[in-house]
Amino acid sequence: MNRFLNIFKQKDEICGNWSSEDGSGFSMVKGSWISFQSDGTGEYESCSNGDDETSYNYAGKFTWKRTNKKQIEITELNKSPELINYKIKTINGVKELSNLSFEVEGNYKVEGFWNFYQTVYKL
């Protein structure tokens, strides 16, 4: 009976691999990816290729759980849990995941997801 019920159990919409690669090639300069596994684990990486002062490469693992219809809780190792209210929209067949707007130089806004200054996509 459990096997039958698992067939109809839907996969969480946030599960899978998300990347800042949108086809523009910009990920050669700066890029991020995040993976949400259905078992509540995940990992991420974010990097930027610049000079010595602006280059970075962050990577890590985390656990996550759904707390509401459009909200998850992410907990990195040795850090406090973070509640993330997110949105997913589909544009030209590509899913776009974001939750933040960062203000940069005045009124210009940059959308991003979680700790990334970039929206992430699932093709």
Backbone as ProteinMPNN parsed JSONL, in Angstrom:
{"seq_chain_A": "MNRFLNIFKQKDEICGNWSSEDGSGFSMVKGSWISFQSDGTGEYESCSNGDDETSYNYAGKFTWKRTNKKQIEITELNKSPELINYKIKTINGVKELSNLSFEVEGNYKVEGFWNFYQTVYKL", "coords_chain_A": {"N_chain_A": [[0.819, -1.195, 0.0], [1.971, 1.274, 0.812], [3.798, 1.658, -1.234], [2.117, 2.173, -3.389], [0.97, 4.63, -2.573], [3.231, 6.271, -2.597], [3.643, 6.694, -5.302], [1.859, 8.664, -5.969], [2.691, 10.759, -4.466], [3.787, 14.038, -4.512], [6.698, 15.662, -5.77], [8.541, 18.133, -4.062], [8.356, 21.52, -5.084], [10.67, 23.03, -4.942], [12.77, 21.317, -4.98], [15.693, 20.024, -6.569], [18.194, 21.052, -8.985], [19.423, 24.3, -9.164], [20.59, 27.117, -10.933], [22.585, 30.026, -11.62], [23.087, 30.345, -14.248], [21.922, 31.586, -17.175], [22.094, 31.344, -19.833], [23.425, 33.445, -20.932], [26.144, 33.487, -20.667], [27.411, 34.865, -18.696], [28.067, 33.528, -16.386], [30.687, 32.748, -16.502], [32.09, 34.766, -15.389], [30.822, 35.396, -12.978], [28.983, 33.357, -10.839], [26.448, 31.126, -9.518], [25.186, 28.201, -7.859], [22.695, 26.015, -6.575], [21.498, 23.222, -4.802], [18.682, 21.428, -3.935], [17.8, 18.684, -2.143], [15.432, 15.993, -1.924], [15.5, 14.731, 0.515], [15.901, 16.635, 2.422], [18.407, 17.755, 2.533], [21.128, 19.749, 1.204], [23.293, 21.601, -1.029], [25.587, 24.238, -2.003], [27.24, 26.608, -4.173], [29.064, 29.536, -4.853], [30.679, 31.846, -6.89], [33.112, 34.259, -8.012], [35.038, 35.623, -10.557], [37.493, 37.776, -10.474], [39.68, 40.471, -9.739], [42.291, 40.226, -7.196], [41.041, 41.366, -4.982], [38.292, 41.252, -5.442], [37.541, 38.677, -6.135], [35.955, 35.596, -5.246], [35.009, 32.493, -3.679], [32.587, 30.65, -2.482], [31.319, 27.893, -0.746], [29.169, 25.3, 0.431], [27.259, 23.162, 2.664], [23.908, 22.346, 3.63], [20.872, 21.994, 5.572], [17.4, 21.739, 4.909], [13.925, 22.642, 5.212], [10.438, 22.598, 4.563], [8.327, 25.197, 5.563], [6.065, 26.595, 5.072], [3.664, 27.325, 2.433], [5.054, 28.896, 0.439], [7.521, 29.156, 1.681], [10.638, 28.33, 3.115], [12.957, 26.84, 5.429], [16.328, 27.291, 5.907], [19.272, 25.825, 7.082], [22.545, 26.254, 7.737], [25.617, 24.561, 8.561], [26.621, 25.081, 11.86], [25.328, 27.557, 12.037], [22.587, 29.859, 12.545], [19.134, 29.029, 11.864], [17.55, 30.138, 8.823], [14.722, 31.803, 7.649], [13.175, 31.684, 4.547], [11.267, 33.367, 2.346], [10.024, 32.715, -0.73], [9.739, 33.063, -4.351], [8.58, 31.54, -7.338], [8.715, 31.826, -10.748], [7.712, 31.226, -14.106], [9.28, 31.795, -17.116], [9.299, 31.865, -20.52], [9.447, 29.032, -20.534], [11.354, 28.501, -18.623], [12.112, 28.038, -15.257], [12.282, 30.381, -12.641], [13.831, 31.282, -9.682], [13.569, 33.273, -6.849], [13.956, 35.543, -4.06], [14.699, 37.899, -2.919], [15.306, 41.442, -3.037], [17.922, 43.441, -3.674], [19.172, 46.577, -2.864], [21.065, 48.59, -4.886], [23.355, 51.103, -5.298], [21.615, 53.642, -5.041], [18.348, 53.734, -6.306], [18.303, 51.455, -7.85], [17.487, 48.101, -8.26], [18.447, 44.751, -7.569], [17.583, 41.484, -8.173], [17.677, 38.467, -6.271], [18.538, 35.259, -4.812], [18.376, 33.932, -1.623], [21.503, 33.901, -0.214], [22.722, 34.816, -2.443], [23.498, 37.231, -4.909], [22.006, 36.975, -7.148], [19.459, 35.768, -9.312], [18.273, 32.419, -9.53], [17.994, 29.626, -11.79], [16.025, 26.968, -13.156], [16.254, 24.748, -15.666]], "CA_chain_A": [[0.0, 0.0, 0.0], [2.849, 2.435, 0.85], [4.377, 1.829, -2.571], [1.068, 2.793, -4.191], [0.839, 6.021, -2.145], [4.425, 7.014, -3.022], [3.503, 7.036, -6.713], [1.089, 9.901, -6.06], [3.32, 11.804, -3.662], [4.433, 14.989, -5.407], [8.009, 16.187, -5.42], [8.496, 19.536, -3.67], [8.711, 22.374, -6.216], [11.998, 23.631, -4.789], [13.786, 20.266, -5.15], [16.42, 19.971, -7.826], [19.373, 21.895, -9.163], [19.156, 25.664, -9.618], [21.853, 27.745, -11.296], [22.459, 31.384, -12.136], [23.339, 30.312, -15.695], [20.705, 31.892, -17.921], [22.397, 31.265, -21.25], [24.128, 34.649, -21.389], [27.585, 33.298, -20.559], [27.926, 35.669, -17.587], [28.536, 32.655, -15.311], [32.146, 32.627, -16.579], [32.602, 35.836, -14.545], [30.2, 35.284, -11.663], [27.914, 32.369, -10.918], [26.015, 30.43, -8.309], [24.266, 27.088, -8.018], [22.2, 25.464, -5.316], [20.794, 21.969, -5.009], [17.793, 21.017, -2.851], [17.469, 17.266, -2.236], [14.144, 15.674, -1.308], [15.709, 14.235, 1.877], [16.109, 17.764, 3.32], [19.79, 18.209, 2.501], [21.449, 20.537, 0.021], [24.61, 22.219, -1.095], [25.64, 25.416, -2.86], [28.535, 27.216, -4.47], [28.963, 30.84, -5.491], [32.038, 32.314, -7.152], [33.316, 35.412, -8.884], [36.406, 35.725, -11.058], [37.882, 39.176, -10.645], [41.044, 40.636, -9.247], [42.522, 39.658, -5.871], [40.133, 41.942, -3.992], [36.879, 40.997, -5.722], [37.289, 37.257, -6.379], [35.546, 34.79, -4.098], [34.444, 31.183, -3.937], [31.928, 30.154, -1.28], [30.62, 26.626, -0.945], [28.754, 24.719, 1.697], [26.139, 22.23, 2.74], [22.867, 22.82, 4.528], [19.626, 21.242, 5.634], [16.26, 22.604, 4.638], [12.599, 22.058, 5.394], [9.324, 23.462, 4.188], [7.622, 25.725, 6.723], [4.829, 27.174, 4.572], [3.512, 27.066, 0.999], [6.131, 29.565, -0.286], [8.556, 29.477, 2.658], [11.476, 27.234, 3.579], [13.958, 27.185, 6.435], [17.644, 26.769, 5.55], [20.21, 25.855, 8.197], [23.919, 25.872, 7.427], [26.355, 24.026, 9.69], [27.069, 26.054, 12.868], [24.66, 28.847, 11.865], [21.175, 29.885, 12.907], [18.221, 28.808, 10.741], [17.056, 31.327, 8.114], [13.454, 31.63, 6.951], [13.241, 32.25, 3.21], [10.027, 33.477, 1.579], [10.503, 32.724, -2.103], [8.773, 33.016, -5.444], [9.008, 30.861, -8.555], [7.923, 32.192, -11.917], [8.18, 30.588, -15.334], [9.385, 32.706, -18.246], [9.776, 31.137, -21.707], [9.714, 27.638, -20.196], [12.433, 28.391, -17.638], [11.692, 28.414, -13.911], [13.149, 31.382, -12.017], [13.659, 31.274, -8.229], [14.138, 34.448, -6.188], [13.261, 35.938, -2.841], [15.224, 39.147, -2.394], [15.703, 42.562, -3.882], [19.011, 44.173, -3.059], [19.3, 47.922, -3.408], [22.435, 48.867, -5.287], [23.57, 52.469, -5.788], [20.385, 54.412, -5.216], [17.088, 53.003, -6.422], [18.447, 50.291, -8.717], [17.287, 46.863, -7.501], [18.943, 43.508, -8.138], [16.929, 40.34, -7.552], [18.559, 37.366, -5.953], [17.976, 34.211, -3.97], [19.062, 33.623, -0.387], [22.741, 34.657, -0.02], [23.273, 35.11, -3.76], [23.016, 38.448, -5.544], [21.581, 36.508, -8.463], [18.332, 34.851, -9.426], [18.725, 31.108, -10.01], [17.076, 29.08, -12.763], [15.964, 25.515, -13.397], [15.865, 24.573, -17.063]], "C_chain_A": [[0.867, 1.265, 0.0], [3.465, 2.716, -0.522], [3.389, 2.536, -3.492], [0.928, 4.274, -3.851], [2.028, 6.862, -2.583], [4.371, 7.432, -4.487], [2.817, 8.388, -6.852], [1.664, 11.042, -5.234], [4.095, 12.742, -4.594], [5.779, 15.436, -4.86], [7.862, 17.668, -5.089], [9.018, 20.395, -4.815], [10.119, 22.952, -6.138], [13.118, 22.605, -5.0], [14.417, 20.329, -6.537], [17.6, 20.91, -7.827], [18.973, 23.228, -9.784], [20.499, 26.332, -9.863], [21.601, 29.159, -11.805], [22.721, 31.45, -13.635], [22.024, 30.485, -16.443], [20.932, 31.851, -19.427], [23.181, 32.45, -21.78], [25.646, 34.492, -21.374], [28.214, 34.065, -19.414], [28.487, 34.798, -16.462], [30.041, 32.395, -15.385], [32.809, 33.672, -15.681], [32.105, 35.677, -13.115], [29.057, 34.29, -11.771], [27.63, 31.701, -9.589], [25.177, 29.218, -8.702], [23.885, 26.579, -6.644], [21.388, 24.221, -5.646], [19.987, 21.636, -3.761], [17.42, 19.555, -3.068], [16.164, 16.993, -1.485], [14.287, 15.145, 0.12], [15.992, 15.364, 2.874], [17.55, 18.234, 3.411], [20.006, 19.05, 1.24], [22.865, 21.041, 0.066], [24.583, 23.357, -2.088], [27.078, 25.801, -3.135], [28.269, 28.545, -5.174], [30.383, 31.358, -5.689], [32.027, 33.523, -8.07], [34.782, 35.458, -9.268], [36.714, 37.185, -11.333], [39.335, 39.313, -10.253], [41.154, 40.06, -7.833], [41.53, 40.153, -4.818], [38.674, 41.572, -4.219], [36.55, 39.533, -6.013], [36.845, 36.567, -5.094], [35.039, 33.442, -4.587], [33.906, 30.656, -2.611], [31.22, 28.857, -1.621], [30.23, 26.079, 0.415], [27.593, 23.763, 1.544], [25.149, 22.767, 3.753], [21.757, 21.777, 4.619], [18.503, 22.234, 5.384], [14.966, 21.859, 4.937], [11.549, 23.09, 4.998], [8.615, 23.897, 5.461], [6.269, 26.323, 6.347], [4.764, 26.929, 3.073], [4.642, 27.682, 0.175], [7.24, 30.0, 0.674], [9.313, 28.204, 3.039], [12.406, 27.764, 4.669], [15.259, 26.509, 6.018], [18.558, 26.905, 6.757], [21.57, 25.362, 7.715], [24.581, 25.362, 8.705], [26.87, 25.159, 10.573], [26.48, 27.447, 12.686], [23.203, 28.73, 12.286], [20.311, 29.631, 11.681], [17.757, 30.135, 10.149], [15.743, 30.978, 7.427], [13.524, 32.376, 5.626], [11.838, 32.21, 2.594], [10.445, 33.635, 0.121], [9.358, 32.816, -3.102], [9.411, 32.285, -6.616], [8.096, 31.352, -9.67], [8.55, 31.529, -13.129], [8.127, 31.59, -16.469], [10.011, 31.944, -19.403], [10.206, 29.716, -21.381], [10.815, 27.417, -19.172], [11.912, 28.861, -16.285], [12.746, 29.308, -13.278], [12.815, 31.447, -10.534], [14.325, 32.499, -7.632], [13.375, 34.707, -4.896], [13.662, 37.314, -2.357], [15.342, 40.212, -3.467], [16.755, 43.323, -3.106], [19.065, 45.557, -3.677], [20.771, 48.2, -3.668], [22.493, 50.285, -5.859], [22.257, 53.202, -6.079], [19.166, 53.531, -5.289], [17.158, 51.778, -7.317], [18.352, 49.025, -7.876], [17.829, 45.666, -8.274], [18.226, 42.376, -7.416], [17.949, 39.258, -7.294], [17.83, 36.308, -5.168], [18.923, 33.941, -2.814], [20.297, 34.482, -0.237], [23.41, 35.043, -1.336], [22.692, 36.43, -4.265], [22.581, 38.135, -6.969], [20.316, 35.67, -8.328], [18.89, 33.526, -9.929], [17.595, 30.477, -10.834], [17.152, 27.56, -12.777], [15.455, 25.341, -14.81], [14.947, 23.385, -17.219]], "O_chain_A": [[0.562, 2.223, -0.711], [3.63, 3.871, -0.915], [3.776, 3.397, -4.283], [0.78, 5.095, -4.756], [1.866, 8.039, -2.907], [4.992, 8.423, -4.87], [3.149, 9.169, -7.744], [1.172, 12.169, -5.3], [4.947, 12.301, -5.365], [5.969, 15.568, -3.651], [7.129, 18.383, -5.773], [10.012, 20.044, -5.45], [10.695, 23.323, -7.16], [14.278, 22.979, -5.177], [13.761, 20.643, -7.531], [17.96, 21.488, -6.801], [18.275, 23.273, -10.797], [21.441, 26.14, -9.094], [20.538, 29.452, -12.352], [22.586, 32.518, -14.232], [21.13, 29.644, -16.356], [20.073, 32.268, -20.204], [23.564, 32.467, -22.95], [26.356, 35.278, -22.001], [29.415, 33.943, -19.172], [29.296, 35.272, -15.664], [30.618, 31.875, -14.43], [33.951, 33.494, -15.257], [32.872, 35.806, -12.161], [28.248, 34.372, -12.695], [28.449, 31.708, -8.671], [24.537, 29.212, -9.753], [24.645, 26.695, -5.682], [20.677, 24.179, -6.65], [20.535, 21.567, -2.661], [16.791, 19.221, -4.072], [15.839, 17.688, -0.522], [13.306, 15.11, 0.862], [16.29, 15.097, 4.038], [17.881, 19.035, 4.285], [19.174, 19.06, 0.332], [23.552, 20.921, 1.081], [23.678, 23.446, -2.918], [28.003, 25.385, -2.438], [27.355, 28.654, -5.99], [31.198, 31.316, -4.767], [31.068, 33.771, -8.8], [35.662, 35.345, -8.415], [36.243, 37.754, -12.318], [40.125, 38.382, -10.414], [40.198, 39.467, -7.333], [41.218, 39.433, -3.87], [37.89, 41.579, -3.271], [35.374, 39.188, -6.125], [37.297, 36.907, -4.001], [34.688, 33.277, -5.755], [34.671, 30.266, -1.729], [30.591, 28.744, -2.674], [30.878, 26.36, 1.423], [27.03, 23.582, 0.464], [25.509, 23.552, 4.631], [21.712, 20.816, 3.85], [18.653, 23.432, 5.626], [14.911, 20.629, 4.92], [11.769, 24.298, 5.095], [8.333, 23.077, 6.335], [5.421, 26.532, 7.214], [5.704, 26.385, 2.495], [5.147, 27.018, -0.729], [7.827, 31.07, 0.512], [8.717, 27.149, 3.256], [12.609, 28.97, 4.807], [15.292, 25.298, 5.802], [18.618, 27.963, 7.383], [21.724, 24.202, 7.333], [24.148, 25.698, 9.807], [27.491, 26.098, 10.075], [27.074, 28.425, 13.138], [22.657, 27.63, 12.373], [20.706, 29.979, 10.568], [17.592, 31.124, 10.862], [15.656, 29.981, 6.709], [13.885, 33.552, 5.582], [11.293, 31.132, 2.354], [11.144, 34.587, -0.223], [8.185, 32.67, -2.758], [10.614, 32.392, -6.858], [6.871, 31.303, -9.558], [9.758, 31.3, -13.176], [7.077, 32.164, -16.759], [11.126, 31.435, -19.285], [11.22, 29.243, -21.894], [11.173, 26.276, -18.882], [11.341, 29.946, -16.175], [13.944, 29.035, -13.361], [11.658, 31.644, -10.163], [15.507, 32.747, -7.872], [12.293, 34.163, -4.673], [13.018, 37.853, -1.457], [15.463, 39.911, -4.655], [16.499, 43.795, -1.998], [19.009, 45.69, -4.899], [21.611, 48.061, -2.779], [21.763, 50.617, -6.793], [21.858, 53.352, -7.233], [18.963, 52.672, -4.43], [16.138, 51.119, -7.52], [19.064, 48.89, -6.881], [17.681, 45.587, -9.493], [18.252, 42.308, -6.187], [18.952, 39.142, -7.998], [16.638, 36.44, -4.887], [20.122, 33.747, -3.009], [20.168, 35.702, -0.138], [24.536, 35.54, -1.34], [21.509, 36.703, -4.061], [22.769, 38.942, -7.88], [20.134, 34.953, -7.344], [19.871, 33.508, -10.673], [16.415, 30.749, -10.614], [18.178, 26.957, -12.461], [14.335, 25.747, -15.12], [14.514, 23.081, -18.331]]}, "name": "protein", "num_of_chains": 1, "seq": "MNRFLNIFKQKDEICGNWSSEDGSGFSMVKGSWISFQSDGTGEYESCSNGDDETSYNYAGKFTWKRTNKKQIEITELNKSPELINYKIKTINGVKELSNLSFEVEGNYKVEGFWNFYQTVYKL"}
